[in-house]
Amino acid sequence: MFNSVLIPIDLSNASAAKSIIQVAKQVGGKAAKIRLLTVIESIPQYIAAEIPFDYVEKSSKEALRHLKAIATESGHERLEVEVVSGGSPGSAILDEAESWGADVIIIASHKPGLQDYFLGSTAARVVRHAKCPVLVMR
């Protein structure tokens, strides 16, 4: 059993969250702390100049609202939510796992496309560099 389970959620594919939370409950048990995490990527400076100044703040609030809805729907008592902005998703997930002390990361993966063979997906980066076990779900 794992005591702390980190679940990175890509809000563009939030439908996977329900099944991942169910798996987290199984591997962690009732006493496990589960944290849902979403990452809002950094916006390049040349684009940031063209968007409203409060775009990142609004995006963070909307992401937090969405994560809270997912958490409430799951019915798990010890579920936390966290929104991190800046940096790449892979790095932010790894940083959060280390600073929070995650015992395991459960992350969704999609069917790889051509771009993933050149760049590598976020899940692949997390698997390669995590200091704790990583469970990848499809």
N, C-alpha and C positions, 0 to 999 in steps of 0.2 A: 504494500500500500504506500502511496505517496501522500505527504502532508500538504504540499502546496503545488497546485497545478496551474500553469499559465496557458491560456488559450488565446493566441492572436487571432483576431477576426478581421477579415477583409469585408468591409460593409457592402461592397459591391457583390459579394457572394455570401450574404448573411444567412441564407437558407441552410448552410452547412452547420451553423452554430448549434442548432438543436441536437443533432446527432453527436456532435463533438462534446457537448456538455453532458450528455448521457454517458459517454465513454469516460469522461472525467470523473463522474460520480462513481463509476465502477472501479476505476483504478485508484481512486482516492478514498472512497468510503464516505460515510456521513460526516466525519470530523474534518475532512480535507477542506482547505481554503482553496477556492478556485477564483482566478482573476481573468476576466475578459479584457483584452487589450486591443486597441486599434491605433494605427499610426497614420498621422496626417503628414504626408511627405513635404519636404521643403519645396518652396516655389523658387525657381531661378529668378535672380534679380531683374533680368530683362523682362520677365513676365510680371513680376510683383509690382512693377511701376505702373502697369496698365490695369490692375484690378483694384477694387475698393480696399482701403487700408485695413478694414476690419474683417476681411474675408477669412483669414485663418481663425480668428476668434469665433466667428459665426460657424465655421466648419467644425471646430472643436466642440462647440455647444451642441450642434446637431448630432455629431457622432456620439457624444456622451448620452444624449437623450435616446438615441437608437440602442446603444449598449444597455442602458438601464431597462429599456423595454424587453430586450432579449433576456436579461437577468431575471426580471420579474416573471416573465413567461416560463422560465425554467423551473421555478419553484424551489430552487436550492437556497438554503438559508445563509450559507457562508460564501456567497458569490460576490466578488468585488468587481468594479469596472474602472478602467483607466484609459485615458486618451493621451497620447504622446504626440507632439508635433515636432517636425524637423528631422533631418537626416533620412537615410534610406530605411525602409521597413525592416529589412534583415538586421541591420545594425541596432536599430531601436529595440527590436524584440530581444536580441541577445543581451543588450544592456539592461533591459528591464528584468529579464530572467536572472541575471547575476545580482543586480541590486536588491531584488525582492527575495532572492533565495529560492527560486523555483526548484522543485525536485524533479519535475518533468514538464516538458512543453508538448502540447497536443496541437498540431497545426494542420489545416486543410491544404490539399494540393489539387491542382487541376491537371488535366491531361496535357502533357507538355507539347508545345508547339515549336516551330522552327526558331522563334526568338529565344526560347528557353535554352536551346542547345548552345547558343552563342553567349547569352548573358547569364543564364542560370536563374532559376526561380527563387523567390524568397524562401520557400520551404527548403530548397536544396542548400541555400546559404546557411540557414539555421541548423540544418542537420550537420553540415560540415564543421561548424564552428561552436556549437553549443557545448557547455561544460556539464550538462545534465542530459539524461535520456530524452529523446525526441520521438514522439509517435506521430507519423504522418498518415492522415486519413484521406481517402479519395471518395 
